[in-house]
């Protein structure tokens, strides 16, 4: 499992795409012969950009809750107090027993949903469980059977969420290929856009943590790109926002397992660029995040000698031949956000995301939150500051960071200073929701997916004081700006 985790977080040997490996293998023969002119890449098919809209069954309140700066979905698992109470009153192994009980399957729908919700709440709240890893195989079979029969949309979504939680917390290697085939059938055959979207996210969790080759990862990326480029038509969900948004999110998440994407980058950016014409705000922001990741991947950190000469990131290839086209599109969205986003309450968030991406594309090495002007700061705290997310932006800003408190002045600082880290964090919070701190403390697989350094009490206090000082300066500046008398 340690080798698998090393591959997942990209700390080991550099991972190359299939085409890049093929190019390297033929390099020696190419040098021995006269160079042949490069064959031109087939032109991608042209199509009229289609706009996406929120799912028809999504209420305005639910839609608002499901959209944020981080793309974190709304928490369906209850409050932290409720999660804590569940952890005290139930044992996970007993809940699994209820899910596997054949008599339960013949009971009413409400009771089946209740058992699934109970399992999800416990998995989120308790990172260290007392269940036997061998039970995971039986549980996965039972959950897949529920997904296959699809008794109701809600029950199917709960089963898919339970599958994702089982994968990212299991200590055993689950049968990836069988699960993948079953989930792909659900993605293609289900009549519910919400179920398709959930199945895409679940499949992504299994792919990311499976001990599979880069070729298989690229097959998954191709599968996701077909959904994106066809606006969902390839899975019988044409112009449905939820599946397309899920495909964009998981395409970016799986892309973080690769280090080289030179051969496929042009086509990927071109297809994703079409999604920047969507009227769905989450599709807009997710597409922008993925483009930023593709541009980030075309650079590498300099060596010591290179650092002395230039001190900047080293460009390896061009992510897209028409960067000016992307910049113009982002500037247009920033300037005319009302034309792209009908919901007024979401426009400022979309503008901010587009500005982050634009600055990142123009300034190699700048990750999320680096802006050339004084930006807003936002914080979200759970359980007495155990989990704090703060954004600090000054001149060329500072990246967002998360503080996970381990107790006794021992804290992990997760600095989301790259698009790779942010996209991984978004996937983890979509699955774990409010249980991210617990799993980060006790689930080694989660910790290695998003590694962070420990800080002592003095460093944590210094970060807090710096944040307060910047807030105070911003308020003072705002007060001077609002002072009509001026100087």
ABEGO torsion letter per residue (X at the ends): XAAAAAAAAGABBBBBBAAAAAAAAAAAAAAABBBBBBBBBBBBBBBBBBBBBBBAABBAAAAAAABBAAGBBBBAAEBAAAAAAAAAABBAAAAAAAAABAAAAABBAAAAAAAAAAAAAAAAABABBABBAAAAAAAAAAAAAAAAAGABAAAAAAAAAAAAAAAAABABBBBAAAAAAAAAAAAAABABAAAAAAAAAAAAAAAAABBBBAAAAAAAAAAAAAAAAAGGAAAGBBGBAAAAAAAAAAAAAAAAABABAAAAAAAAAAAAAAAAABABAAAAAAAAAAAAAAAAAABBBBBAAAAAAAGBBBBABBABABAAAAAAAAAAAAABAAAABABAAAAAAAAAAAAAAAAAAABBGBBBGBBABBBBBBBBBBGGGABBBBBBBBBGEBBBBBBBBAEGGBBBBBBBABAAAAAAAAAAAAAAEAAAAAAAAABAAAAAABBBBBBBAAAAAAAAAAAAAAAAAAAAAAAAAABAAEX
